[in-house]
Amino acid sequence: MKTARYLPLLLCLCIGQALADTPINLHHDASATARVSISNVAGTVNVIAWDRNEVQVSGRLGEGAKPLAITGSKDRLEIKVEPKGSSGGWFNWGGDNNMSATTLELHVPRAASLEVDVVSAPLVIDGMDGGSIEVNTVSGKARINARTPSLTVDSVSGGIEQAGHADKVELQTVSGDILAPSLGNQVELQTISGRIQASGGPWQKLTLSTVSGNVQLNGGLTADGSINIDSMSGDVQLQVPAGTNASLHATSFSGNLRSDFGTATQPEHGPGSSLDARLGNGQGKINVETFSGDLRVRRQD
């Protein structure tokens, strides 16, 4: 009989747990090339491509979040996790800062375009093919495996891992590495305190800049393409195919400069070294500048 007196307490605990961890099961019709916007503050986001004209959302909604819904039309849909009392802004000023983590798993049409904003939430995108992808993330790694005409990722305190193939790419991190082994013909890479390891091409235009972090870049140029690398602090290694056609200019203010093409020279007075060389017919252009760090230009046989 003593158990009976605890039943109200047990019931309250069960209800509290249900409210704290609410299952998500949402569906919405979508066109094959729909634009899908997703945002989450704290938790995880997994986006998986499938061959249905439908968006499906599963997972668990964190305590303190507003009820979740898929809004919009079949051509443009939005899934947004917000704390109760939120004014609707991106950082939810004035909302409930005690909202617990929300886990989102989404299935979207394979050729859809994505806009994803996440804070304190690791992101995985897998299998997309055909649509553009835009990502903003704060404090969380972004892993993207997709074939896309356009990929833009801006990350603060989190690395970026890219796979698949992206024709036009813009990847930027503040305190995070970039790993991108399959870049298309127009590329912009930028890090502040982060390593870059990238390959792909042939590139029509590749621009890379880093404030603090080592760089490993492997790839070639189109007939009149260009590569421009600017590094403040960190070693740089550039590897290009043996048959590359380009004019090469490389300088290092404080570091060792070595090249399989031509011979580096040093000024009569002062630090630094530089190199100018003609590769093949010299049609393309390669410019590499480092301030503090070793520079190596290699031929890939």
TABEL-V967046 format. One record per helix or strand of 2 or more residues. SS is the DSSP state (alpha for helix, beta for strand). FROM is the first residue (numbers start at 1). TO is the last residue. Records with the same first field share a line. If there is no record, write none. Layout:
# TABEL-V967046
SS->FROM-TO + FROM-TO
This chain:
# TABEL-V967046
alpha->2-20
beta->21-29 + 35-50 + 54-62 + 70-72 + 76-80 + 102-109 + 113-129 + 133-138 + 142-156 + 160-174 + 178-192 + 196-212 + 215-233 + 236-241 + 246-254 + 257-259 + 273-279 + 284-292 + 295-300
